[in-house]
């Protein structure tokens, strides 16, 4: 019994001694920690206050750095394996991005669609972007391996082939191109503007904004800036859009030396048009109406003043409407004519009248033969007789048509010559002022 009590007392005494020793160790650690903290702080403050420029440039420091680099190359460092793994990952994804960027540039330059409803690799109906990636993968083992592993991995897995990445690359390329254009305009300092609006397929009226300037080689160039949705067409609204666009790209309206628009009143109006409002701000911004648009109006109005011309072009449009209204009639016409078929006229572009008159002139006999064949076809339904029966008496009508066609052709053949002359007349040559190169010439090429 006494032995048991002695052992218990011995254990308690030993436990008390261990606890006291732990307290001493903790106290010692705290002292050492405080001492080290103070030492590091002192060393840091000493290093920060010391001028190390002499040491950094010393021979001893350089020798140590070179020795460290040579040792790392020869025997490696503790993190050399991690460094090699990181470099391999970086190289891998760089190769992937090179191929993805090349496909994005290819589609963007050609204005082709990127994405669609079917965005799965291996599908026969997938979109252009994925289809081109698959095409390249047939001849590129690296890309083929990447597509097989991560092609249809889904969201949350990095592959750099998603629609989000495509949109980001398109935005980055857009900003890069636009910044280069704006930088070139700023280098040239003086510029001219040309704007025009049109409805797109979604029935949104968009304003096309173009700048024209003389580059460093002395050559006038035109650059597209952006499409701008319009909420109104009055001169004040258009002026605000133009000024906001210039301000957005850090271009001053006071450096504008030319403006070119069509002949609409809201654009070319003498008092409230866009050109007048711009000239109130900057009198040096000379207005140059679009020559091609003006010439188109001259040809159209001149033809409308002549009864024979109106009848002639009405006949051309009636012929086109008659044949195009039926697939059967159109097939008869196609089988009869070996050259160009008849064409529809345009209410906005006078040059289409040339194409329609030329097709009728070259294929008059074939067109008449096709009309006779349709008239003698018992399977044909009832059609409007005046559209073709008048062509039966070709003695007078053919002479009138050929005479009018010859006259129209002569006038329209002069049209491209005049346009070409206006192009060359405004060309920029060495020694001519920048203002002449900006405000004349190639504006006439647009209509």
C-alpha positions in Angstrom: 0.0 0.0 0.0 2.9 2.3 0.9 4.5 1.5 -2.5 1.4 2.5 -4.4 1.1 5.8 -2.6 4.8 6.5 -3.3 4.4 5.8 -7.0 1.3 8.1 -7.2 3.2 10.9 -5.4 6.1 10.4 -7.7 4.0 10.7 -10.8 2.3 13.9 -9.5 5.7 15.4 -8.8 7.0 14.4 -12.2 3.9 15.9 -13.9 4.3 19.2 -12.0 7.9 19.3 -13.1 7.0 18.8 -16.8 4.4 21.5 -16.6 6.9 23.9 -15.0 9.4 23.0 -17.8 6.8 23.7 -20.5 6.2 27.1 -19.0 9.9 27.8 -19.0 10.2 26.6 -22.7 7.2 28.8 -23.7 8.8 31.8 -22.0 12.1 31.1 -23.7 10.4 30.9 -27.1 8.6 34.1 -26.6 11.8 35.8 -25.7 13.6 34.3 -28.7 10.7 35.4 -31.0 10.7 38.9 -29.6 14.4 39.0 -30.0 14.3 37.8 -33.6 11.4 40.2 -34.5 13.4 43.0 -33.1 16.5 41.9 -34.9 14.7 41.5 -38.2 13.1 44.9 -37.8 16.5 46.5 -37.0 18.1 44.8 -40.0 15.2 45.8 -42.3 15.4 49.4 -41.1 19.1 49.3 -41.5 18.9 48.0 -45.1 16.1 50.5 -46.0 18.1 53.4 -44.7 21.4 52.2 -46.3 22.4 53.2 -49.8 22.6 49.9 -51.7 23.4 51.4 -55.1 27.1 50.9 -54.6 26.6 47.3 -53.6 24.3 46.5 -56.5 26.8 47.7 -59.0 29.8 46.1 -57.2 31.8 43.3 -58.7 31.1 41.0 -55.7 27.3 41.4 -56.1 27.5 40.6 -59.8 29.7 37.6 -59.3 27.2 36.2 -56.7 24.3 36.7 -59.1 26.1 35.0 -62.0 27.1 32.1 -59.7 23.4 31.7 -58.6 22.2 31.7 -62.2 24.9 29.2 -63.3 24.1 26.9 -60.3 20.4 27.0 -61.1 21.1 26.0 -64.7 23.5 23.3 -63.7 21.9 21.7 -60.6 18.5 23.4 -60.5 16.6 25.1 -57.7 14.0 23.8 -55.3 11.2 25.2 -57.4 12.8 24.3 -60.8 10.3 21.5 -61.4 7.4 23.9 -60.7 9.0 26.5 -63.0 9.3 23.9 -65.8 5.7 22.9 -65.4 4.4 26.5 -65.5 6.4 27.1 -68.6 4.9 24.0 -70.3 1.4 25.2 -69.4 2.2 28.7 -70.7 3.5 27.3 -74.0 0.6 24.9 -74.5 -2.1 27.6 -74.1 -0.1 30.0 -76.2 -0.3 27.5 -79.0 -4.0 27.1 -78.5 -4.6 30.9 -78.6 -2.5 31.3 -81.8 -4.9 28.9 -83.6 -8.1 30.4 -82.1 -7.0 34.0 -82.9 -6.2 33.0 -86.5 -9.7 31.6 -87.0 -11.3 34.7 -85.4 -9.3 36.9 -87.7 -10.3 34.8 -90.8 -14.0 35.0 -90.1 -13.9 38.7 -89.0 -12.1 39.8 -92.2 -14.7 38.2 -94.4 -17.7 39.3 -92.3 -18.9 35.7 -91.7 -21.0 34.5 -88.8 -19.1 33.0 -85.8 -21.7 31.3 -83.7 -25.2 29.8 -84.0 -27.6 27.4 -82.3 -25.5 24.3 -82.8 -22.2 24.7 -80.9 -21.0 21.1 -80.5 -17.8 19.6 -81.9 -18.5 16.6 -84.2 -21.8 17.9 -85.4 -22.4 18.3 -89.1 -24.4 21.4 -88.6 -22.1 23.3 -86.2 -21.2 26.9 -86.7 -18.4 28.4 -88.8 -16.0 28.9 -85.9 -16.1 25.3 -84.7 -16.2 24.0 -88.2 -12.9 25.7 -89.1 -11.4 24.5 -85.9 -12.3 21.0 -86.8 -10.9 21.4 -90.3 -7.6 22.6 -89.0 -7.6 19.8 -86.5 -7.5 17.3 -89.3 -4.0 18.5 -90.3 -2.8 19.6 -86.8 -2.2 16.8 -84.3 -1.8 19.4 -81.4 -5.2 21.0 -82.1 -6.8 17.6 -82.7 -5.6 16.5 -79.3 -6.9 19.7 -77.7 -10.3 19.4 -79.3 -10.7 15.7 -78.4 -9.9 16.5 -74.7 -11.7 19.8 -74.2 -13.9 20.3 -77.3 -17.3 19.6 -75.6 -16.2 19.9 -72.0 -18.9 22.5 -71.2 -18.9 25.5 -69.0 -16.4 25.8 -66.2 -13.6 24.1 -68.1 -11.0 26.2 -69.8 -10.7 25.5 -73.5 -10.5 29.0 -75.2 -13.0 27.9 -77.8 -16.2 29.2 -76.2 -18.4 32.0 -77.5 -17.3 34.2 -74.6 -13.7 33.9 -75.7 -14.7 34.7 -79.4 -16.5 37.8 -78.3 -13.6 39.0 -76.2 -11.1 38.5 -79.0 -13.4 40.4 -81.4 -13.7 43.3 -79.0 -9.9 43.3 -78.4 -9.3 43.3 -82.2 -11.9 46.0 -82.7 -10.3 48.3 -80.1 -6.9 47.7 -81.6 -7.9 48.5 -85.1 -10.0 51.5 -84.0 -7.1 52.9 -81.9 -4.7 52.6 -84.9 -7.2 54.5 -87.1 -7.7 57.2 -84.5 -3.9 57.5 -84.0 -3.4 57.9 -87.8 -6.1 60.6 -87.9 -4.4 62.5 -85.0 -1.1 62.2 -86.8 -2.6 63.7 -89.9 -4.4 66.3 -87.7 -6.8 67.5 -90.3 -9.6 65.3 -91.6 -13.0 65.2 -93.3 -16.2 63.3 -92.4 -18.8 61.5 -94.4 -22.0 60.1 -92.8 -25.1 58.4 -94.2 -27.9 56.4 -92.6 -29.8 53.3 -93.7 -32.1 50.7 -92.3 -30.6 47.3 -91.4 -32.4 44.0 -91.5 -33.7 44.5 -87.9 -35.3 47.8 -89.0 -32.8 49.9 -87.0 -31.7 53.1 -88.6 -27.9 53.1 -88.4 -25.6 56.0 -89.2 -22.3 55.0 -91.0 -19.5 57.3 -89.8 -16.4 57.6 -92.0 -13.3 59.8 -91.7 -11.1 60.8 -94.6 -7.5 62.1 -94.1 -4.1 62.3 -95.7 -1.7 59.6 -94.4 2.0 60.0 -93.8 2.8 59.0 -97.5 0.6 61.8 -98.8 -2.3 59.5 -99.9 -5.9 60.3 -99.1 -7.5 57.3 -97.3 -10.9 56.6 -95.9 -11.6 54.7 -92.7 -14.8 53.4 -91.2 -15.3 54.3 -87.6 -18.6 52.8 -86.4 -22.3 52.3 -86.9 -24.5 54.5 -84.7 -28.2 53.8 -84.0 -30.3 56.9 -84.8 -33.4 58.1 -83.0 -34.1 61.0 -85.3 -33.2 62.5 -88.7 -33.3 66.2 -88.2 -30.2 68.3 -88.6 -29.8 69.0 -84.9 -30.0 65.3 -84.0 -27.5 64.4 -86.7 -25.1 67.2 -85.5 -25.2 66.0 -81.9 -24.4 62.4 -83.0 -21.4 63.6 -85.1 -20.1 65.8 -82.3 -20.5 63.1 -79.7 -18.7 60.5 -81.9 -15.8 62.9 -82.5 -15.6 63.7 -78.7 -15.8 60.0 -77.9 -12.6 59.4 -80.0 -10.8 62.5 -78.8 -11.1 64.3 -82.2 -11.7 68.0 -82.4 -14.4 69.3 -84.7 -12.2 72.4 -85.2 -9.7 70.1 -87.1 -12.4 69.1 -89.6 -11.8 70.5 -93.1 -14.5 68.8 -95.1 -17.9 67.1 -94.9 -19.7 65.1 -97.5 -23.3 63.9 -97.5 -26.1 63.2 -99.9 -28.6 65.8 -101.1 -31.3 65.2 -98.5 -32.5 68.4 -96.9 -31.6 67.3 -93.4 -28.0 66.8 -94.6 -27.4 69.5 -97.2 -29.9 72.1 -96.1 -28.6 75.6 -96.3 -29.9 76.8 -93.0 -30.9 73.8 -90.8 -29.1 71.0 -92.5 -26.2 69.1 -90.9 -23.6 70.8 -93.1 -24.9 74.2 -92.1 -24.8 73.5 -88.4 -21.3 72.1 -88.6 -20.1 75.2 -90.5 -21.6 77.4 -87.8 -19.2 75.7 -85.3 -16.3 75.4 -87.8 -16.4 77.6 -90.9 -13.4 75.7 -92.3 -15.4 72.5 -92.7 -16.3 72.8 -96.4 -19.3 70.9 -97.6 -18.9 68.8 -100.7 -22.1 67.1 -101.9 -21.7 63.5 -103.1 -21.1 63.8 -106.8 -22.2 60.2 -107.6 -25.5 60.9 -105.8 -26.0 64.1 -107.7 -25.2 62.5 -111.0 -27.7 59.7 -110.2 -30.4 62.3 -109.5 -29.6 64.1 -112.8 -30.0 61.0 -114.8 -33.1 59.9 -113.0 -34.9 63.3 -113.3 -33.8 63.7 -116.9 -35.4 60.4 -117.9 -38.6 61.2 -116.0 -39.0 64.4 -118.1 -39.1 62.4 -121.4 -42.3 60.5 -122.2 -40.5 58.1 -124.5 -37.9 57.3 -121.9 -40.6 56.7 -119.2 -42.4 54.3 -121.5 -39.2 52.5 -122.5 -38.1 51.9 -118.9 -41.7 51.0 -117.9 -41.6 48.3 -120.6 -38.3 47.0 -119.2 -39.7 46.7 -115.7 -43.0 45.2 -117.0 -41.0 42.5 -118.9 -39.1 41.6 -115.7 -42.2 41.5 -113.6 -44.0 39.3 -116.1 -41.2 36.7 -116.3 -40.2 36.8 -112.6 -43.8 36.3 -111.4 -43.8 32.7 -112.5 -41.1 30.1 -112.2 -42.4 28.3 -115.3 -42.1 31.5 -117.4 -38.7 32.2 -116.0 -37.5 28.8 -116.9 -38.7 29.3 -120.5 -36.8 32.6 -120.6 -33.6 31.0 -119.2 -33.7 28.2 -121.7 -34.2 30.6 -124.6 -31.6 33.2 -123.7 -27.9 32.2 -123.8 -26.6 35.5 -122.5 -27.7 37.9 -119.7 -31.4 37.7 -118.7 -33.5 40.7 -118.3 -33.0 42.7 -115.1 -35.1 44.7 -112.7 -34.7 48.5 -112.5 -33.7 50.3 -109.3 -35.3 53.5 -108.0 -32.1 54.6 -106.3 -29.3 53.6 -108.6 -29.4 54.8 -112.1 -26.7 52.5 -113.4 -29.1 49.5 -113.1 -31.0 51.0 -116.1 -27.9 50.4 -118.2 -27.8 46.7 -117.3 -31.5 46.3 -118.0 -31.3 48.1 -121.4 -28.1 46.2 -122.4 -29.8 42.9 -121.6 -32.8 43.8 -123.8 -30.7 45.0 -126.6 -28.6 41.8 -126.8 -31.5 39.4 -126.3 -34.4 41.1 -128.0 -35.1 38.2 -130.4 -34.9 35.6 -127.7 -37.2 37.5 -125.3 -39.8 37.9 -128.1 -39.5 34.2 -128.9 -40.0 33.3 -125.2 -43.1 35.6 -125.1 -44.6 33.9 -128.2 -43.9 30.5 -126.7 -45.7 31.4 -123.5 -48.6 32.9 -125.5 -49.0 29.6 -127.5 -48.7 27.5 -124.3 -52.3 26.2 -123.6 -51.2 25.3 -120.0 -50.6 28.9 -119.2 -53.2 30.7 -117.2 -54.8 34.0 -118.3 -52.2 36.8 -118.2 -52.4 40.5 -118.9 -52.2 40.8 -122.7 -50.5 44.3 -122.9 -47.4 43.0 -121.2 -46.3 41.1 -124.2 -48.8 41.0 -127.1 -47.7 44.5 -128.2 -44.3 43.0 -129.0 -45.9 41.1 -131.9 -45.8 44.2 -134.2 -42.1 44.5 -134.2 -41.8 46.6 -137.3 -42.2 49.9 -135.4 -41.7 48.9 -131.8 -38.4 47.2 -132.4 -37.0 50.2 -134.1 -38.2 52.5 -131.3 -36.8 50.1 -128.6 -33.5 49.8 -130.4 -33.2 53.5 -130.9 -34.0 54.3 -127.3 -31.7 51.5 -126.1 -28.9 53.0 -128.3 -29.5 56.5 -126.9 -29.7 55.3 -123.3 -26.6 53.2 -123.8 -24.6 56.1 -125.2 -25.6 58.3 -122.2 -24.9 55.6 -119.7 -21.6 54.7 -121.2 -20.5 58.3 -120.6 -21.5 57.9 -116.9 -18.5 55.7 -115.8 -16.2 58.0 -117.9 -17.5 61.0 -116.0 -17.2 59.2 -112.7 -13.7 58.1 -113.5 -12.8 61.6 -114.5 -14.1 62.9 -111.2 -12.0 60.3 -109.4 -8.8 61.3 -111.1 -9.6 65.0 -110.9 -9.6 64.9 -107.1 -6.6 62.6 -106.7 -3.9 63.9 -104.3 -0.5 64.6 -105.8 2.7 65.8 -104.4 2.6 69.6 -104.1 -1.2 69.9 -103.8 -2.6 71.1 -100.5 -4.1 68.7 -98.0 -7.4 70.6 -98.1 -7.8 69.8 -101.8 -6.9 66.2 -101.3 -9.6 66.0 -98.5 -12.4 68.0 -100.0 -12.3 66.8 -103.6 -12.2 63.6 -105.6 -13.1 60.2 -104.2 -16.1 61.6 -102.4 -17.7 61.2 -105.9 -17.1 57.5 -105.8 -19.9 57.0 -103.3 -23.6 57.2 -104.2 
